[in-house]
Amino acid sequence: MKRIILLALYTLGVVISVSAQNTTNLPISGYGIGELSMGDGGHYAGMGNMGIALNRIGFQNTQNPAAITKMDTACFTFDVGMTASYSRYSFLGKHSSNNSGNPNRINIGFRVLPGWNAMIGAAPYSSVGYMIQSIEEVEGTATGKINSLFEGTGGLYRCYLTNGIALTKDLSIGANIGYISGTVNEGETQESTVVQYESHKKAFYADFGVHYNLNNFLKRKWSVGLVYAPPSRVSQNNDLTYSSSSTDKDLDVSFHKSKQYLPQRMGVGVSTTSEKWILSADYNWVDWSRSSSSSTLWEYQNQHKINIGAIYILHPRYPRSVELMGGIGFYNSYIMLKDGKMRNLEVSGGVSLPIRYSFLSLSATWKKQMNTRKDLMQESRFSINLNLTFGEKISRFKLK
């Protein structure tokens, strides 16, 4: 037991120390709290990171806190994931690319009491990473040109505690309580002048879920799930540093930043199961109306996400079988630039391989921004996810 607890704490520390590293090179990550990465990776990455209605034996579900009541009750269950991606960006005929790789989650699940399961974990929440260089011609200067450089790095990570309780054989409820923290650094360099912005952010959040099984409905097994997350204010501590070669003194003061909130979210999911197939669909509505923009160039908009996925079980009569997964998702960006709306299409596929008492999941995702306006950034991203789910048996010794 001591070894398991020490391993859990050590692994959580490692993930927290690297979880806020950059995973993006997208300029719009500089708006708001950065590019969100909630729910990325995991066992269900091969079907599009969905699972509001999925409550399956042996797996941990971060999409619905009520859908963890079928974890193994005789062991600690670990869920560890990593991701690597290649992104290509296009803007007005110019192109750039970015490679990134990062751990994306660790969860530790266990039974508290009969019918009550819990899970603790850590994962990235958002990422900021961009570099924009511009050269402008200015009359009256020595060179006739001014070079400007805009950079941003950092991001937020989240730690959470999830509890799921089975009220009956078919009905479960759950709650997830978490803490989000991180630092975002942004800089502007123009000739001999450098302005650095450092923003420390933190917030508490919670989300709640319900899961229900409908057996033999229309001669099939069905499940439905509901999730709700209320909005939460982000606390900010902002510092500005100004330095210039033309003066010996640097300026270090606090600055005001527009109010930011973790968005309100409501989601519903439905799934149906046959001997070899699991079909599932999720819809999420994300409300960004409470957050405000500090610029007239961009603004927040509410987000709608639709995901459809399937799992094919090769050997349903085996206690552990190879599973093939696939999914497709469509959603709009929560950032709107110059009244231009950006939409994203994602296609995923993967496989889950049983290895003794563990599961190794490999998946690939292709994401494409479908923007019709040429003055909006175009992005194509290909990512690979690796996830390992394994258990450590709880030893019991007789007292002598």
N, C-alpha and C positions, 0 to 999 in steps of 0.2 A: 504494500500500500504506500509506504514512504517513497519507494522508487518511482511509482506511478505519479504521485503528486509532484515530486521533484522534476520529473520529465515533463509534466504538463506545464509547470511554471517556467522552466527553461525554454521550452518551445514557444510559449506565449511571448516571452521576452524577446526572443529572436525575431519573431514575426512583427512585433510592435516596433522594433528598432529599424526595420526595413520597409514596413508596409506603406509609409508615406513617400517612398521614392517615386520619381517620375515614371509614369507609364504612358505618357502622351506627348505629342509635339504639336498639338492643335492650338492655333492662336485663340480660339474662343474659350479655351480652358482658363484664360485670364479673367473671364467674366464670372461674377458670382463667387461660389466656393470651389470652382474648378469642374473638371469633367468627372461626372459621377461614375463609380465602378461598383455600386452596390449589387450583390448577388452574382457577380462574375465568378466563373469557375464552379467547382463542386461536381458531385456525381452526375447532376442533371445538365451540365454544360452542353452535352451532346444533343440535347433537345431544346436548347435555347434558354437555359437558366430559368426554367419555369417550375412549378410544382405546388401551387396553392392548394390543389385538391389531391396531392399525392402523399399518402401516409403508408410507407412500405417498410417491411421488416428489414432491419439491419442498416438503414440509411438515415442520415441526419438531413433535415429540411430547414433551410434558412429563409424560405419564402413564406412559411406559415408556422408560427410557434405552436399551433395546436396539432401539427402533423409530425410530431416526434414521439408519439406514444407507443410505437411499435419497435423501438430500439431494443437490442439485446439486453435483457435484465440481469445477465450473469457476468457482465464484463464492462469495463470502460471502453467506449468506442471512440477512436481517433479518426479525424477526417482532415487530411492535409492536402493542399493544392498549390500548384505553380502554373504560371502562364507565361508565354512568350509570344510576341507579335511583331509584325512588319506592317508599317503604315506608309501610304503614299498620298501626298497632298498636291493639289493642283489649284492654281489661282492665276487667272488672266494669262494663260499660256506658260506660266512658270511652274516648276515641279520641285518637290523636296520629299525626303523619306526619313523614316525613323525606325530603329529597332529597339525593343525593350524586353525585359524579362524580370519577373518578380514573384515571390511567394504571394498568393492571393487569399489564403485563409488557413486557419487551423481551428477546429472544433473538437471539444471533448465532451462526450455524452455519457450519462450514467443514470441509473435508477435511484431515486430518492426513497420512495415508498412504493408498494404495489399500486399500479395505476398512475404513478407520478414520476415522470422522467424530466431530467434537466440537461442543459447543455451550456457550456461556456466557450467563448471563442473570441478571435480577433481577426480583423480583415481590413483592407483599405476601403476608404469611403469615397475619396475624390483625389484627383491629381491635377497639378498645374505644371505645365512645361511648354514654353514657347520661346522663340528668339526671332525677332523681326528687325531687319536692318533696312534703313532708307537713306537715300542720298537726294538732297534737294538743292537746286540751284538758287542762290540768293545774291542779288545785286548789291554791290557795295562792300563785300567781304574780300579778304586777301586772296582766297582760293576760288571764290565764286560758288562754293558748295558747302553744305553743312551735312555731316554724317551723324545719323541718329541710330541708337541701338536700344531696343526694348527687350528685356528678358524677364522670365518668370519661372520659378521653381518651387517645389514643395507639394504639400497636400495634407489631407486629413485621414486619420485611421479611426477605427471604431472597435471598442471592446463591449461584449454583451453577455447577458445571462438570460437564458431562455428556459421557461417552465411550461410543460404540457401535461394536462391532467385528463385522464379518460373518465368521464362521468358515467358512461355506460359502455357496452361493447361497441356501439356504433358512433357515439357522440363524444368529441373531445374539445376542450378549450385550452387556450394557451396565451401567455404574455411574454413579451421580450422587453427587457430594460437594458439600456446601453449608454455608453459615454463616448463622445466624439471629440477628438482633439488633434491639433496639428498647427503647423506654421507655413505661411505662404510668403515668399520673398519675391519682390518685383523691383526692377531697376530701370532707370532711364539715363542713358549716357549721350550727351550732346557736346561734341568738341571736348573742352576741358572741364565740363560740368557733369557731375554724377549725382543723381537723386535715387536713394534706396528706400523702398517701402517694405516694412516687415509687419505682418499681421498675425498675431497669435489668436487662434479661434478655439472655442470649446462649447459643448452643448450636451445636455442630457436628452434622451429620446426614449420613446416607448411605442410598441405596436402590439396589437391584440389579434387573436385569430380564433376561428371556429372551424371544425371539420366534422363531416357527417357522412356515414356510409348508407347507401340505399341498396339493399340486397334484393336481387331478383326483380328489379324494376325494368319492365319491358323485356323480361327474360335475360337481363344482363346485370352485372354488378356495376353500380355507379357510386361516385363520391363527389361531394361538393365542398368547397372551402371558401371562407370569407376572411379578409384581413382589413384592419384599419389602423392607421398611424396618425395621431394628431400632430399639428405643427408645433415646432419648438424653436424658440429664439436662440440665435447663435451669439454668444458673448465674444467680443473682440477687444484686443489690446493692440493698438496700432502705433507704430513708431516710424518717423521719417528722419532720414539723415541726408543732409545736403553738403556737398563738398565741391570745391572749385580750386583750380590752380591759381586763380587770380586773387585769392584771399587765403590768409593763414588760418582762419577760424572755420571750423565745421559747425553746422547747425544740426542739432538733434532735438526734435520735438515730437509730440504726439499729434496725430491728425485724425480727422473725422472720416468715417467710411459709412456708406449707406447701410440701413438695417438689413440683416440677412436672417432667414429662417430655414430650418430644415422643413421640407415640404410636407403638407398633409397628403396622405395616400389612402386610397380605397381600392381593393381588388377583389375579384371573384374568380373562382376556378371550378372546372368540372372535368371529371375523367370517367372513363368506362373501361372495364377490364374483361377480357375473354381469356381462353386458355393460353394463347400465345401473344396476344396483343394488349397494349395499354395505350389508349388514346386520351389526350388531355388538351385543354385550352384554358388560357388565362387572359383576363383583361384587367389592366391597372389604370386608374385615373390619379394623376399627380398634380396637386394644386400649388402653384408658385405665386399666387396673387398677393401674398403677404410680403414677399421680398420686393425691394425697389431698386431701380437702376440708378447709377450715378452718372450716366451719360445719355445723351439723346440719340446716340448711334445704335443702341441696343436696348432691349427690354425683355422681361420674363413673359412667358406664356404657359398656360396649363398644358400638361403632357398626357397623351393617350397611347397606351401600349397594348398591342394584341400579339399573343404568342400561341402557336399551335404546334404540338409535338406528338411523337409516337415512340413506343418501345416495342421491339420484337424479341420475344424470349425463345431462344433456340431449343432448349430442352426444359419445358415447363414441369416435367415430372421429377427433375433432379432438384435436390435442396438448394444447389447453387448452380446457376446456368450462365452461359455467355449471353449478353444482351446487346442488341443493336439499337441505336438511338438516332433520331433525326428531328429537326424542328425548323420553323420559319417564324420570323417576327417582323413586325412593322410598327414604327413609332415616330413621332415628331420630336424635334429638339425643343428643350425648354428655353433656349436662347433664340431670340428673333433679331436678326441684324438688318437695319435699315428697312424695316417692314417686310423683310424677306424670310419666309418660313423654310426651315430645313427639315427634311424627312430622311429616315434611315431604314434600310432593309437589311435583315440579318438571316443567313442560312447556316445551319449547324448540322453536324453529324458526328457520331462517336460510337465507341464500343466499351462495354464493361466486361472485364475478364476476372473470373474468380480464381484466386491463388490461395489454396488451402482455406484459411479462415478470413482471408482478406479479399478486397475488390480493388482492382486497378482500372481506372477509367481514363481513356484517351479520347480527345475530341478536337475538332477543328471548326472554326467559325469564320465566315466571310461576311464583312460588313461593308455596305456601300451607301454613301450619302447621295440622295436623289434630288439634287438642286438644279432647277431649270435656269436660274439666273447666273450669268457669267461672273458677276461681281461678288459671288458667294464662294467660300472655300469648298472645294470638293475633296472628299476623303474616301479612300479604299483601304480596308484593314483586313489582314489575315492573321488569325491568332490560333495558337495551339495550347490546349489545357491538359494538364496531367493531375489526376486526383487519386489519392490512396486512402481507402477506408479499411481500418484494421482494429481488432479488439485485443484487450489485455484482460485475461480472466482474473476475477477477484478470488484470491485464495482464502480458504477457510481452514483454520487450524483448531483442533480440539484443545481445550484448556486442560492442563495437567495439574 
